[in-house]
Amino acid sequence: FSGSSMVNQKRKGEQGAAVNYVSRKKALNKLQLSLNDFRRLCILKGVFPHEPSNRKKVQNGSSERKILYLLKDIKFLAQEPIINKFRDYKVFLRKLTRAKAKREGDKFTKLIDNKPEYELDRIVKERYPTFASAVRELDDALCLCFVFSRFPRTKQLDTNLINECQRLTAEFMHYCIEARAVTNTFVSIKGIYYQAEILGEKITWLVAHDRGLPVVKQVDWAVLSTFAEFYVAQLSFINYRLYQSVGLVYPPQIVSGEQTVTVEGEDGEEDEEIKEKIYSLAKPLMKKAGAEIDNDDNMDNFDGEDHEEEMQRKLNEKKALKVLFSGCTFWLNRETPKESLAFLIRSCGGRVGWDGAQVDLKEDSDSITYQVVDRPLKNTNIGRIYIQPQWVYDCLNARRRLPTGIYAPGSSLPPHLSPFHAERAGDYVPVERLEEMRAQGKDVSSYVTVDQVVSEQKKQKKPKVVKKKAEGLAVTPGQMHKINQQRIINLQGEANKMREMMIPKKQQRLYQKLKKGLKRTRTEGANLAKKRARIDEAKAATA
């Protein structure tokens, strides 16, 4: 035997999965970073831990739970120039502490002015090579930026970061208004969900209710702030491109009389009144002169003639939604959620105003067609319709203006149903949703309804009539032959069992799981329908 083959042979733990992973402790030693800086770097670069298929092989027989990263990811992080900025910041803190201890005021001020900073533009472009990929990952960015925009200004959070989140979220909402991109909304306990269609992608985000938030101490604010820092850089790029696509001037501007007002005040200082005018959702922004607005409907590509009706229906829904409140003027009372309602009303082509809004509209104006209130009023105007806020949300989801009688102030409101839930065969569908689906021309025969459950209960309660046999000879008229429905059902069941026997054993388990899931769905739907029937009976009895 030659000795060369023995020399080239690698030992256990020198190849395969054992060398593809590295623990967090080794990664920190390799990068020469602290744990906080390492977490910050991983968040900015999008690197996360991995779970190996066989932990013992990776850890040389040890089953200890360690945080493992891919070795190629750590090598990728080692080439990142932003690491030098982290080290410069540590040196800056040491110098700052020394100058403060020695009471060197001039040196302290000079160090603050030359504080080391870094830009995330290159990292954003690296993580999202195309604009479509950045829009596709916009959900998390919007959710976190809207959360930070609601936070109070405390020592735990950077005030500039909160201001940036407020500015960028307002800019994004202005784009959705101009592009008429909002498609669905839902009010829940957590907040208000919105869904918009941008470049063919459905973007869903959550906005917390407008209320005072307490200071939470159980949250790692450093991690959240790092995520928000990256999302602010991402959202600023996206807003610029989106404003260009609809012909809006960026940074946002409004026309006040014959004067153009921008975000920047005199001497570069931001004026709070000017910012409130620009970022108020009640007033439209200025557009570029002669700009062509790229606001085409991004329809799905359907193949074949069978999908032409579906495509036409979706196109009609989009057109109806864009002009849903066209020609309508709304006045919002002070107890209503103004920002949310103004966002939805203007997204559907309406005009809106409230007390203190930066718009030329007063409460006693004759042009107001709807007044949104959340409590009964003593004095009313006969020339307008008074509604509760839920009417606006339900109209947007239904793609049509609903009757206003059941949404009058003080009346009991109908259920507010989520538009994000897709009904499947066998599911329980509320009566209100069924009526809406029937109005849209959809088939509702496959869903569990209250009428079906009530009819089945009546059949079960119906007593059987026992016919007495005729005594002696009797002449009876001939009867038509009736089809035995139970026999047909039994034959279909036997045929299904024969088909089930032909399923391979590897797929039998999956098939049984699917059957149990469908059976569970039907049972839950039937129980909900029975519960609704009992509630309706109780209401009818008390009425």
NUBASE-55617 format. One record per residue (C-alpha): x, y, z. Coordinates in nm, 2 decimals. Example, Ala and Ser with C-alpha at 12.3 -4.5 7.8 and 13.67 -1.06 7.14 Angstrom:
REM NUBASE-55617
(pt (1.23 -0.45 0.78))
(pt (1.37 -0.11 0.71))
REM end
This chain:
REM NUBASE-55617
(pt (0.00 0.00 0.00))
(pt (0.12 0.35 -0.08))
(pt (0.16 0.60 0.20))
(pt (0.01 0.89 0.00))
(pt (-0.35 0.77 0.05))
(pt (-0.30 0.75 0.42))
(pt (-0.16 1.10 0.44))
(pt (-0.45 1.26 0.24))
(pt (-0.72 1.09 0.46))
(pt (-0.89 1.34 0.69))
(pt (-0.98 1.26 1.05))
(pt (-1.32 1.27 1.21))
(pt (-1.45 1.63 1.25))
(pt (-1.23 1.78 0.97))
(pt (-1.48 1.76 0.69))
(pt (-1.86 1.77 0.62))
(pt (-2.11 1.93 0.86))
(pt (-1.84 1.95 1.14))
(pt (-1.66 2.23 0.95))
(pt (-1.96 2.40 0.80))
(pt (-2.09 2.54 1.13))
(pt (-1.92 2.76 1.40))
(pt (-2.04 2.84 1.75))
(pt (-2.12 3.20 1.85))
(pt (-1.83 3.21 2.09))
(pt (-1.58 3.12 1.81))
(pt (-1.75 3.37 1.58))
(pt (-1.70 3.65 1.84))
(pt (-1.33 3.56 1.87))
(pt (-1.28 3.55 1.50))
(pt (-1.45 3.89 1.44))
(pt (-1.31 4.05 1.76))
(pt (-1.65 4.20 1.85))
(pt (-1.86 4.22 2.17))
(pt (-2.19 4.04 2.18))
(pt (-2.40 4.35 2.14))
(pt (-2.20 4.46 1.83))
(pt (-2.22 4.11 1.69))
(pt (-2.59 4.11 1.72))
(pt (-2.61 4.45 1.57))
(pt (-2.40 4.34 1.27))
(pt (-2.61 4.02 1.22))
(pt (-2.93 4.22 1.21))
(pt (-2.80 4.47 0.96))
(pt (-2.65 4.21 0.73))
(pt (-2.95 3.97 0.76))
(pt (-2.74 3.68 0.91))
(pt (-2.92 3.44 1.15))
(pt (-2.84 3.12 1.34))
(pt (-2.90 2.78 1.18))
(pt (-3.01 2.45 1.33))
(pt (-2.80 2.15 1.19))
(pt (-2.97 1.83 1.10))
(pt (-2.74 1.63 1.33))
(pt (-2.61 1.84 1.62))
(pt (-2.38 1.57 1.76))
(pt (-2.18 1.55 1.43))
(pt (-2.13 1.92 1.43))
(pt (-2.03 1.95 1.80))
(pt (-1.79 1.64 1.80))
(pt (-2.04 1.42 1.98))
(pt (-2.16 1.68 2.23))
(pt (-2.54 1.73 2.26))
(pt (-2.51 2.07 2.43))
(pt (-2.74 2.34 2.29))
(pt (-2.51 2.60 2.13))
(pt (-2.60 2.88 1.90))
(pt (-2.45 2.79 1.56))
(pt (-2.39 2.99 1.25))
(pt (-2.28 2.89 0.91))
(pt (-1.90 2.94 0.86))
(pt (-1.95 3.10 0.52))
(pt (-2.18 3.37 0.69))
(pt (-1.91 3.45 0.95))
(pt (-1.65 3.48 0.67))
(pt (-1.90 3.71 0.49))
(pt (-1.93 3.93 0.80))
(pt (-1.56 3.95 0.85))
(pt (-1.53 4.15 0.52))
(pt (-1.78 4.41 0.63))
(pt (-1.63 4.76 0.65))
(pt (-1.89 4.87 0.91))
(pt (-1.70 4.67 1.17))
(pt (-1.43 4.94 1.17))
(pt (-1.71 5.20 1.24))
(pt (-1.81 4.99 1.55))
(pt (-1.45 5.00 1.67))
(pt (-1.42 5.37 1.60))
(pt (-1.73 5.43 1.81))
(pt (-1.57 5.24 2.10))
(pt (-1.26 5.46 2.08))
(pt (-1.49 5.77 2.06))
(pt (-1.67 5.66 2.38))
(pt (-1.34 5.62 2.57))
(pt (-1.22 5.96 2.46))
(pt (-1.55 6.11 2.55))
(pt (-1.54 5.96 2.90))
(pt (-1.19 6.08 2.95))
(pt (-1.27 6.44 2.84))
(pt (-1.57 6.45 3.06))
(pt (-1.37 6.32 3.36))
(pt (-1.10 6.59 3.30))
(pt (-1.37 6.86 3.25))
(pt (-1.23 6.95 2.91))
(pt (-1.53 7.13 2.77))
(pt (-1.39 7.23 2.43))
(pt (-1.25 6.88 2.36))
(pt (-1.58 6.73 2.47))
(pt (-1.78 6.95 2.23))
(pt (-1.54 6.88 1.95))
(pt (-1.57 6.50 2.00))
(pt (-1.95 6.53 1.99))
(pt (-1.94 6.72 1.66))
(pt (-1.71 6.46 1.51))
(pt (-1.90 6.15 1.63))
(pt (-1.84 5.85 1.40))
(pt (-2.14 5.76 1.19))
(pt (-2.21 5.50 0.92))
(pt (-2.44 5.48 0.62))
(pt (-2.66 5.18 0.55))
(pt (-2.73 5.26 0.18))
(pt (-2.48 5.00 0.06))
(pt (-2.61 4.73 0.29))
(pt (-2.97 4.79 0.17))
(pt (-2.87 4.77 -0.19))
(pt (-2.67 4.45 -0.11))
(pt (-2.96 4.28 0.06))
(pt (-3.22 4.39 -0.20))
(pt (-3.06 4.40 -0.55))
(pt (-3.39 4.49 -0.72))
(pt (-3.67 4.73 -0.62))
(pt (-3.93 4.44 -0.65))
(pt (-3.74 4.24 -0.39))
(pt (-3.74 4.54 -0.15))
(pt (-4.11 4.59 -0.19))
(pt (-4.17 4.22 -0.13))
(pt (-4.01 4.25 0.21))
(pt (-4.19 4.56 0.31))
(pt (-4.44 4.41 0.56))
(pt (-4.20 4.39 0.86))
(pt (-4.05 4.73 0.79))
(pt (-4.39 4.90 0.79))
(pt (-4.51 4.72 1.10))
(pt (-4.20 4.82 1.31))
(pt (-4.18 5.17 1.18))
(pt (-4.55 5.23 1.26))
(pt (-4.48 5.09 1.61))
(pt (-4.19 5.33 1.67))
(pt (-4.39 5.62 1.54))
(pt (-4.63 5.56 1.83))
(pt (-4.37 5.54 2.10))
(pt (-4.33 5.82 2.35))
(pt (-4.00 6.01 2.35))
(pt (-3.80 5.86 2.64))
(pt (-3.43 5.81 2.73))
(pt (-3.45 5.45 2.62))
(pt (-3.51 5.54 2.25))
(pt (-3.34 5.78 2.01))
(pt (-3.57 6.07 1.94))
(pt (-3.43 6.11 1.59))
(pt (-3.53 5.75 1.51))
(pt (-3.89 5.81 1.63))
(pt (-3.91 6.13 1.42))
(pt (-3.78 5.94 1.11))
(pt (-4.03 5.67 1.16))
(pt (-4.32 5.92 1.18))
(pt (-4.20 6.10 0.87))
(pt (-4.15 5.79 0.66))
(pt (-4.48 5.63 0.76))
(pt (-4.67 5.95 0.67))
(pt (-4.49 5.96 0.34))
(pt (-4.59 5.60 0.26))
(pt (-4.95 5.66 0.35))
(pt (-4.96 5.96 0.12))
(pt (-4.83 5.74 -0.16))
(pt (-5.11 5.49 -0.10))
(pt (-5.36 5.77 -0.11))
(pt (-5.23 5.90 -0.45))
(pt (-5.19 5.56 -0.60))
(pt (-5.53 5.44 -0.46))
(pt (-5.34 5.12 -0.35))
(pt (-5.54 5.03 -0.04))
(pt (-5.75 4.71 -0.10))
(pt (-5.85 4.58 0.25))
(pt (-5.87 4.68 0.61))
(pt (-5.97 4.52 0.94))
(pt (-6.00 4.67 1.29))
(pt (-5.89 4.43 1.57))
(pt (-5.79 4.46 1.94))
(pt (-5.42 4.48 1.84))
(pt (-5.48 4.76 1.60))
(pt (-5.59 4.83 1.24))
(pt (-5.47 4.61 0.96))
(pt (-5.42 4.75 0.61))
(pt (-5.35 4.58 0.29))
(pt (-5.22 4.76 -0.02))
(pt (-5.13 4.63 -0.37))
(pt (-4.79 4.77 -0.48))
(pt (-4.63 4.65 -0.81))
(pt (-4.84 4.34 -0.80))
(pt (-4.74 4.26 -0.44))
(pt (-4.99 4.25 -0.15))
(pt (-4.84 4.44 0.14))
(pt (-5.01 4.40 0.48))
(pt (-4.91 4.60 0.79))
(pt (-5.05 4.67 1.14))
(pt (-5.10 5.01 1.29))
(pt (-5.16 5.04 1.67))
(pt (-5.46 5.23 1.80))
(pt (-5.39 5.59 1.88))
(pt (-5.35 5.58 2.26))
(pt (-5.09 5.65 2.52))
(pt (-4.84 5.36 2.54))
(pt (-4.66 5.28 2.87))
(pt (-4.29 5.23 2.89))
(pt (-4.21 4.86 2.87))
(pt (-3.90 4.74 3.05))
(pt (-3.91 4.37 2.94))
(pt (-3.81 4.45 2.58))
(pt (-3.45 4.46 2.45))
(pt (-3.47 4.81 2.30))
(pt (-3.12 4.78 2.15))
(pt (-3.23 4.50 1.92))
(pt (-3.55 4.67 1.82))
(pt (-3.37 5.00 1.76))
(pt (-3.12 4.82 1.53))
(pt (-3.40 4.66 1.33))
(pt (-3.58 5.00 1.31))
(pt (-3.25 5.17 1.20))
(pt (-3.22 4.93 0.90))
(pt (-3.59 4.95 0.81))
(pt (-3.57 5.33 0.81))
(pt (-3.30 5.32 0.55))
(pt (-3.50 5.06 0.35))
(pt (-3.82 5.26 0.36))
(pt (-3.65 5.59 0.26))
(pt (-3.53 5.43 -0.06))
(pt (-3.87 5.27 -0.13))
(pt (-4.06 5.59 -0.07))
(pt (-3.84 5.79 -0.31))
(pt (-3.90 5.53 -0.59))
(pt (-4.27 5.51 -0.52))
(pt (-4.31 5.89 -0.53))
(pt (-4.14 5.89 -0.86))
(pt (-4.38 5.63 -1.00))
(pt (-4.69 5.84 -0.92))
(pt (-4.54 6.18 -1.02))
(pt (-4.51 6.32 -0.67))
(pt (-4.24 6.56 -0.56))
(pt (-4.00 6.42 -0.31))
(pt (-3.94 6.54 -0.04))
(pt (-4.32 6.61 -0.01))
(pt (-4.44 6.96 -0.08))
(pt (-4.78 7.13 -0.07))
(pt (-4.91 7.44 -0.24))
(pt (-5.04 7.71 0.00))
(pt (-5.19 7.98 -0.21))
(pt (-4.93 8.08 -0.46))
(pt (-4.64 7.96 -0.24))
(pt (-4.48 7.62 -0.23))
(pt (-4.42 7.48 0.12))
(pt (-4.15 7.22 0.18))
(pt (-4.05 7.02 0.48))
(pt (-3.74 7.23 0.53))
(pt (-3.81 7.56 0.71))
(pt (-3.59 7.87 0.70))
(pt (-3.22 7.81 0.76))
(pt (-3.27 7.44 0.72))
(pt (-3.46 7.41 1.05))
(pt (-3.78 7.21 1.06))
(pt (-4.09 7.40 1.15))
(pt (-4.35 7.19 1.33))
(pt (-4.64 7.38 1.17))
(pt (-4.51 7.33 0.82))
(pt (-4.45 6.96 0.89))
(pt (-4.81 6.92 1.03))
(pt (-4.95 7.08 0.71))
(pt (-4.74 6.86 0.48))
(pt (-4.79 6.53 0.66))
(pt (-5.16 6.58 0.74))
(pt (-5.35 6.32 0.54))
(pt (-5.63 6.57 0.47))
(pt (-5.45 6.77 0.21))
(pt (-5.30 6.64 -0.12))
(pt (-4.93 6.68 -0.21))
(pt (-4.78 6.86 -0.50))
(pt (-4.71 6.67 -0.82))
(pt (-4.45 6.72 -1.08))
(pt (-4.55 6.93 -1.38))
(pt (-4.62 6.71 -1.69))
(pt (-4.53 6.39 -1.50))
(pt (-4.68 6.07 -1.64))
(pt (-4.83 5.87 -1.35))
(pt (-4.75 5.50 -1.37))
(pt (-5.06 5.38 -1.20))
(pt (-5.16 5.09 -1.42))
(pt (-5.36 4.80 -1.27))
(pt (-5.12 4.51 -1.22))
(pt (-5.36 4.23 -1.31))
(pt (-5.27 3.87 -1.27))
(pt (-5.18 3.68 -1.58))
(pt (-5.46 3.44 -1.66))
(pt (-5.43 3.17 -1.92))
(pt (-5.73 3.05 -2.12))
(pt (-6.08 3.17 -2.18))
(pt (-6.22 3.03 -1.85))
(pt (-6.05 3.30 -1.65))
(pt (-6.16 3.60 -1.85))
(pt (-6.47 3.65 -1.63))
(pt (-6.25 3.63 -1.31))
(pt (-6.01 3.88 -1.46))
(pt (-6.29 4.12 -1.56))
(pt (-6.45 4.09 -1.21))
(pt (-6.12 4.18 -1.04))
(pt (-6.07 4.47 -1.28))
(pt (-6.42 4.60 -1.21))
(pt (-6.36 4.57 -0.83))
(pt (-6.04 4.77 -0.86))
(pt (-6.21 5.05 -1.06))
(pt (-6.51 5.06 -0.82))
(pt (-6.28 5.08 -0.51))
(pt (-6.08 5.37 -0.65))
(pt (-6.39 5.59 -0.69))
(pt (-6.59 5.44 -0.40))
(pt (-6.62 5.78 -0.22))
(pt (-6.57 6.00 -0.52))
(pt (-6.78 6.32 -0.49))
(pt (-6.84 6.26 -0.11))
(pt (-6.72 6.50 0.16))
(pt (-6.67 6.36 0.51))
(pt (-6.65 6.55 0.84))
(pt (-6.49 6.36 1.13))
(pt (-6.58 6.43 1.49))
(pt (-6.31 6.46 1.74))
(pt (-6.38 6.12 1.91))
(pt (-6.32 5.93 1.59))
(pt (-5.99 5.78 1.47))
(pt (-5.91 6.07 1.23))
(pt (-5.58 5.94 1.08))
(pt (-5.72 5.60 0.99))
(pt (-6.05 5.73 0.85))
(pt (-5.88 6.01 0.65))
(pt (-5.64 5.76 0.50))
(pt (-5.91 5.52 0.39))
(pt (-6.15 5.80 0.27))
(pt (-5.89 5.97 0.06))
(pt (-5.76 5.64 -0.08))
(pt (-6.11 5.58 -0.22))
(pt (-6.14 5.93 -0.38))
(pt (-6.32 6.12 -0.10))
(pt (-6.26 6.45 0.06))
(pt (-6.22 6.47 0.44))
(pt (-6.19 6.73 0.71))
(pt (-6.20 6.77 1.09))
(pt (-6.16 7.04 1.35))
(pt (-5.80 7.17 1.32))
(pt (-5.72 7.00 0.99))
(pt (-5.51 7.18 0.74))
(pt (-5.79 7.20 0.48))
(pt (-6.04 7.46 0.37))
(pt (-6.35 7.29 0.52))
(pt (-6.57 7.38 0.81))
(pt (-6.82 7.18 1.01))
(pt (-7.12 7.39 0.90))
(pt (-7.03 7.36 0.53))
(pt (-7.32 7.26 0.30))
(pt (-7.08 7.05 0.09))
(pt (-7.05 6.78 0.36))
(pt (-7.24 6.47 0.27))
(pt (-7.13 6.24 0.56))
(pt (-7.05 6.31 0.92))
(pt (-6.87 6.03 1.11))
(pt (-6.96 6.03 1.48))
(pt (-6.90 5.78 1.76))
(pt (-7.17 5.90 1.99))
(pt (-7.53 6.03 1.95))
(pt (-7.56 6.41 1.87))
(pt (-7.81 6.65 2.01))
(pt (-7.82 6.88 1.71))
(pt (-7.82 6.73 1.36))
(pt (-7.81 6.88 1.00))
(pt (-8.08 6.74 0.78))
(pt (-7.86 6.78 0.47))
(pt (-7.60 6.52 0.57))
(pt (-7.59 6.15 0.67))
(pt (-7.46 6.06 1.02))
(pt (-7.27 5.73 1.04))
(pt (-7.04 5.54 1.27))
(pt (-6.68 5.48 1.18))
(pt (-6.73 5.11 1.10))
(pt (-6.93 5.21 0.79))
(pt (-6.61 5.33 0.62))
(pt (-6.42 5.01 0.69))
(pt (-6.70 4.78 0.58))
(pt (-6.76 4.98 0.26))
(pt (-6.40 4.95 0.16))
(pt (-6.40 4.57 0.22))
(pt (-6.73 4.53 0.04))
(pt (-6.62 4.74 -0.26))
(pt (-6.95 4.93 -0.25))
(pt (-7.14 5.18 -0.04))
(pt (-7.35 4.99 0.22))
(pt (-7.68 5.10 0.35))
(pt (-7.63 5.36 0.63))
(pt (-7.94 5.28 0.84))
(pt (-7.78 5.00 1.04))
(pt (-7.47 5.23 1.10))
(pt (-7.66 5.52 1.24))
(pt (-7.53 5.67 1.57))
(pt (-7.65 5.47 1.87))
(pt (-7.77 5.17 1.67))
(pt (-7.63 4.82 1.72))
(pt (-7.36 4.76 1.46))
(pt (-7.34 4.45 1.24))
(pt (-7.04 4.21 1.28))
(pt (-6.71 4.35 1.15))
(pt (-6.57 4.06 0.94))
(pt (-6.21 4.01 0.84))
(pt (-6.15 4.03 0.46))
(pt (-5.82 3.84 0.51))
(pt (-5.99 3.51 0.58))
(pt (-6.05 3.29 0.27))
(pt (-6.35 3.07 0.30))
(pt (-6.31 2.71 0.22))
(pt (-6.57 2.43 0.15))
(pt (-6.72 2.32 0.47))
(pt (-6.65 2.64 0.67))
(pt (-6.92 2.83 0.86))
(pt (-6.99 3.16 0.69))
(pt (-7.19 3.42 0.88))
(pt (-7.52 3.54 0.73))
(pt (-7.38 3.89 0.66))
(pt (-7.08 3.75 0.47))
(pt (-7.31 3.52 0.27))
(pt (-7.53 3.81 0.16))
(pt (-7.22 4.00 0.05))
(pt (-7.09 3.70 -0.15))
(pt (-7.43 3.66 -0.31))
(pt (-7.43 4.03 -0.41))
(pt (-7.09 3.97 -0.57))
(pt (-7.23 3.68 -0.77))
(pt (-7.03 3.40 -0.59))
(pt (-7.15 3.04 -0.54))
(pt (-7.22 2.98 -0.16))
(pt (-7.36 2.63 -0.19))
(pt (-7.05 2.46 -0.05))
(pt (-7.05 2.65 0.28))
(pt (-7.22 2.57 0.61))
(pt (-7.50 2.81 0.68))
(pt (-7.75 2.86 0.96))
(pt (-8.04 2.76 0.73))
(pt (-7.88 2.42 0.66))
(pt (-7.83 2.34 1.03))
(pt (-8.18 2.45 1.12))
(pt (-8.33 2.23 0.84))
(pt (-8.13 1.93 0.96))
(pt (-8.25 1.98 1.32))
(pt (-8.61 1.99 1.20))
(pt (-8.56 1.67 1.00))
(pt (-8.42 1.50 1.31))
(pt (-8.71 1.62 1.53))
(pt (-8.98 1.53 1.28))
(pt (-9.17 1.22 1.41))
(pt (-9.19 0.92 1.18))
(pt (-9.54 0.83 1.06))
(pt (-9.61 0.45 1.09))
(pt (-9.85 0.33 0.82))
(pt (-10.09 0.05 0.92))
(pt (-10.11 -0.25 0.70))
(pt (-10.44 -0.29 0.52))
(pt (-10.65 -0.59 0.64))
(pt (-10.76 -0.83 0.37))
(pt (-10.75 -0.76 0.00))
(pt (-10.72 -0.41 -0.12))
(pt (-10.67 -0.23 -0.45))
(pt (-10.41 0.05 -0.43))
(pt (-10.32 0.29 -0.71))
(pt (-9.98 0.25 -0.87))
(pt (-9.68 0.45 -0.74))
(pt (-9.39 0.61 -0.92))
(pt (-9.06 0.45 -0.85))
(pt (-8.86 0.67 -0.62))
(pt (-8.48 0.69 -0.63))
(pt (-8.33 0.56 -0.31))
(pt (-8.09 0.84 -0.21))
(pt (-7.94 0.64 0.08))
(pt (-7.84 0.37 -0.16))
(pt (-7.67 0.62 -0.39))
(pt (-7.48 0.76 -0.09))
(pt (-7.37 0.41 0.02))
(pt (-7.25 0.33 -0.33))
(pt (-7.05 0.65 -0.34))
(pt (-6.90 0.57 0.00))
(pt (-6.79 0.22 -0.12))
(pt (-6.63 0.37 -0.43))
(pt (-6.44 0.62 -0.22))
(pt (-6.32 0.34 0.01))
(pt (-6.19 0.15 -0.30))
(pt (-6.00 0.45 -0.41))
(pt (-5.85 0.50 -0.07))
(pt (-5.72 0.14 -0.08))
(pt (-5.53 0.23 -0.40))
(pt (-5.33 0.51 -0.22))
(pt (-4.97 0.41 -0.15))
(pt (-4.88 0.34 0.21))
(pt (-4.63 0.64 0.22))
(pt (-4.92 0.88 0.15))
(pt (-5.19 0.71 0.36))
(pt (-5.08 0.90 0.67))
(pt (-5.10 1.23 0.49))
(pt (-5.44 1.14 0.35))
(pt (-5.58 1.05 0.69))
(pt (-5.46 1.38 0.83))
(pt (-5.64 1.57 0.55))
(pt (-5.96 1.38 0.62))
(pt (-5.94 1.45 0.99))
(pt (-5.88 1.82 0.92))
(pt (-6.18 1.84 0.68))
(pt (-6.40 1.66 0.94))
(pt (-6.28 1.90 1.21))
(pt (-6.35 2.20 0.99))
(pt (-6.71 2.07 0.92))
(pt (-6.78 2.00 1.28))
(pt (-6.65 2.35 1.39))
(pt (-6.86 2.51 1.12))
(pt (-7.17 2.32 1.22))
(pt (-7.12 2.41 1.59))
(pt (-7.08 2.78 1.50))
(pt (-7.40 2.77 1.29))
(pt (-7.59 2.61 1.58))
(pt (-7.47 2.87 1.81))
(pt (-7.58 3.15 1.57))
(pt (-7.92 2.98 1.54))
(pt (-7.96 2.97 1.92))
(pt (-7.87 3.34 1.94))
(pt (-8.11 3.44 1.67))
(pt (-8.39 3.24 1.84))
(pt (-8.32 3.41 2.17))
(pt (-8.33 3.75 2.00))
(pt (-8.66 3.67 1.83))
(pt (-8.81 3.55 2.16))
(pt (-8.71 3.87 2.35))
(pt (-8.82 4.10 2.06))
REM end
